Amino acid sequence: MRTIGLIGGMSFESSAVYYRLINEMVRDRLGGFASAELLMHSVNFEEIVAMQKAGDWDAAGKRLGDVASRLQSAGADCVLICTNTMHLVAGPVADRITIPLIHIIDETAAALKAAGCRRPLLLATRYTMEHGFYTDRVKSLGLDIMVPDQDDRTTVHDIIFNELCAGQILDSSREKLFEIIERERAKGADSIILGCTEICLILDPDNLPLPGFDTTKIHANAAVDFALGDQATRKSVA
């Protein structure tokens, strides 16, 4: 089994989901008491948020690149950045390592294309929805991404940072997200990207008006695929 390296803490709420999902997937595939070989470096999210607000993406890239390098030195065979937003600096992070960086956008795009979806609605932080790195990369992979209007982007961003990252799950906020989805469905959205690794805490991708794609689960599954390789079809007899 290859060792998975996780850059976590952004926020720790979703990093905990990664840890659980990866281990559950390994157990489901191999049986018995199987669990993942993994390393996690959890950063202080307060420092990362300050860099985001200041627009200091160079510093953020260097910080996460340092973490990726440490994970490789510690024995990781791949690296995952456990957040969509910080894939804005995926390039500089990948440049610091010689092992694969499993890219959350590429894996999500592959899942959408396999399902026959072409016009997904992206629900994410303001940085992810507005900076272009996500929409441009998805477009280059053959998808026409949609984002909510400005007021709705603010609503989604505030729910993520003010509530979900603080472990607060509010029914009233879930209702707001459903209203946004309905507005965008009327404009032609054919699917929904849960494009923040915390959104799975409040929205169930299997209980939405349109097909939902949970980027956290997709990313975790890709890591397990990489880690298990040809072991994935073998069951433990324990």
C-alpha positions in Angstrom: 0.0 0.0 0.0 1.4 3.4 -0.9 1.4 6.2 1.7 -1.0 9.1 1.2 0.2 12.6 2.2 -2.5 15.0 3.3 -2.1 18.8 3.6 -5.0 19.5 6.0 -6.3 22.0 8.4 -8.1 24.2 5.9 -10.4 23.8 7.7 -9.9 20.9 10.2 -13.6 20.2 9.9 -13.2 18.9 6.3 -9.8 17.3 7.0 -11.5 15.1 9.5 -13.9 14.0 6.7 -10.9 13.2 4.5 -9.4 11.0 7.2 -12.6 9.1 7.8 -13.5 8.7 4.1 -10.0 7.4 3.1 -10.0 4.9 5.9 -13.5 3.7 5.3 -12.8 3.3 1.6 -9.7 1.2 2.3 -11.6 -1.0 4.7 -14.5 -1.4 2.2 -12.1 -2.5 -0.5 -9.7 -4.7 1.4 -12.0 -5.9 4.2 -11.2 -6.9 7.8 -9.4 -4.2 9.8 -7.6 -2.7 6.8 -7.0 1.1 7.0 -4.9 3.6 5.1 -1.2 4.3 5.4 -1.3 8.1 5.5 0.5 11.1 6.8 -1.3 14.4 7.6 0.3 17.8 8.2 -2.5 20.1 9.5 -1.6 23.8 9.2 -2.9 26.7 11.3 -5.8 27.8 9.2 -5.8 31.3 10.7 -2.5 31.9 9.0 -3.8 30.7 5.7 -7.0 32.8 5.9 -4.8 35.9 6.6 -2.9 35.2 3.4 -6.1 34.7 1.4 -7.6 37.9 2.6 -4.4 39.8 1.8 -4.2 38.2 -1.6 -0.7 36.9 -0.8 -1.0 33.7 -2.8 2.8 33.6 -3.3 3.3 33.2 0.4 0.5 30.7 0.6 2.1 28.6 -2.2 5.4 28.7 -0.4 3.8 27.7 2.9 2.0 24.7 1.4 4.9 23.8 -0.8 7.0 23.5 2.4 4.4 21.2 3.9 4.3 19.1 0.7 8.1 18.7 0.8 8.0 17.7 4.4 5.4 15.0 3.6 7.5 13.6 0.8 10.5 13.5 3.1 8.5 11.7 5.7 7.6 9.0 3.2 4.4 10.1 1.4 4.0 8.6 -2.1 1.5 11.2 -3.2 0.1 14.5 -1.9 -3.4 15.9 -1.6 -4.3 19.5 -0.8 -7.4 19.0 1.3 -9.2 22.1 0.1 -10.5 23.3 -3.2 -9.5 27.0 -2.7 -5.9 26.3 -2.1 -5.6 24.5 -5.5 -5.1 28.1 -6.6 -1.5 27.4 -5.6 -1.4 23.8 -6.7 1.3 24.6 -9.3 3.9 26.0 -6.9 3.1 23.2 -4.5 3.6 20.5 -7.1 6.9 22.1 -8.1 8.3 21.4 -4.7 7.9 17.7 -4.8 8.7 14.8 -7.2 5.8 12.6 -6.2 2.3 13.1 -7.7 0.0 15.8 -6.5 -3.5 14.4 -6.9 -5.5 17.4 -8.2 -9.1 17.8 -7.0 -10.3 19.8 -10.0 -9.1 17.2 -12.5 -10.6 14.3 -10.5 -13.9 16.2 -10.2 -14.0 17.0 -14.0 -13.4 13.4 -14.8 -16.3 12.3 -12.6 -18.6 14.9 -14.2 -17.7 13.9 -17.8 -18.1 10.2 -16.9 -21.7 11.0 -15.7 -22.4 13.0 -18.9 -22.7 16.4 -17.2 -21.5 19.4 -19.1 -22.8 22.5 -17.3 -22.1 22.2 -13.6 -22.9 24.8 -11.0 -19.9 25.5 -8.7 -20.7 26.2 -5.1 -17.5 27.2 -3.3 -15.6 30.0 -1.6 -15.5 33.4 -3.2 -11.8 32.7 -4.1 -12.7 29.5 -5.9 -15.7 31.0 -7.7 -14.1 34.3 -8.7 -10.4 33.8 -9.2 -10.7 31.9 -12.5 -8.3 29.0 -11.7 -11.2 26.6 -11.2 -13.4 27.6 -14.1 -10.4 27.9 -16.5 -9.1 24.5 -15.6 -12.5 22.8 -15.9 -13.2 24.6 -19.2 -9.9 23.2 -20.6 -11.2 19.8 -19.6 -14.4 20.2 -21.7 -16.9 21.6 -19.2 -18.8 24.8 -19.1 -18.9 25.8 -15.5 -21.5 28.1 -13.9 -21.2 30.3 -10.8 -24.0 32.1 -8.9 -24.5 35.8 -9.2 -22.6 38.2 -6.9 -25.1 38.3 -4.0 -25.4 34.5 -4.0 -21.7 34.1 -4.2 -21.4 36.2 -1.0 -24.1 34.0 0.6 -22.3 30.8 -0.2 -18.9 32.2 0.9 -20.3 33.4 4.2 -22.0 30.1 5.0 -18.6 28.3 4.4 -16.4 30.6 6.4 -18.7 31.8 9.1 -20.6 28.6 9.8 -19.2 25.4 8.2 -15.5 26.1 9.1 -16.7 26.7 12.6 -18.6 23.4 12.8 -22.0 25.1 12.6 -24.7 23.4 10.4 -27.8 25.5 10.1 -31.1 24.4 8.4 -31.7 28.0 7.4 -28.4 28.1 5.5 -29.2 24.8 3.8 -32.5 26.3 2.6 -30.6 29.3 1.2 -28.3 27.0 -0.8 -31.2 25.1 -2.2 -32.7 28.4 -3.3 -29.5 29.3 -5.1 -29.4 25.9 -6.8 -33.0 26.3 -8.0 -32.2 29.7 -9.5 -29.2 28.3 -11.4 -31.1 25.2 -12.5 -33.6 27.6 -14.2 -30.6 29.1 -16.0 -29.4 25.8 -17.4 -27.2 24.1 -14.7 -27.3 20.3 -15.2 -25.3 19.3 -12.1 -23.8 20.7 -8.9 -20.1 20.7 -7.8 -19.8 20.8 -4.0 -16.6 22.8 -4.6 -15.6 23.4 -1.1 -14.5 20.5 1.1 -16.9 21.7 3.9 -20.1 21.9 1.8 -20.6 18.1 2.1 -21.2 18.9 5.8 -24.5 20.7 4.9 -25.5 19.3 1.5 -26.0 15.6 0.7 -25.0 15.2 -3.0 -27.5 12.4 -3.3 -30.4 14.6 -2.1 -30.2 17.6 -4.4 -32.4 18.8 -7.3 -29.6 18.0 -9.7 -26.8 15.4 -9.7 -24.3 16.4 -7.0 -20.6 15.8 -7.0 -18.9 15.9 -3.6 -15.3 17.0 -4.3 -14.1 15.8 -0.9 -15.3 12.2 -1.6 -14.1 12.3 -5.2 -10.6 13.5 -4.0 -10.4 10.9 -1.3 -11.4 8.1 -3.7 -8.7 9.1 -6.1 -6.2 8.9 -3.2 -7.3 5.4 -2.3 -7.1 4.4 -6.0 -3.5 5.5 -6.1 -2.6 4.0 -2.7 -4.0 0.6 -3.4 -3.1 0.0 -7.0 -3.7 -3.6 -7.8 -4.6 -4.4 -4.2 -7.9 -2.7 -4.7 -9.6 -5.9 -5.9 -8.2 -8.1 -3.2 -10.1 -8.8 0.0 -8.6 -9.5 3.4 -9.6 -12.8 4.9 -9.4 -11.4 8.5 
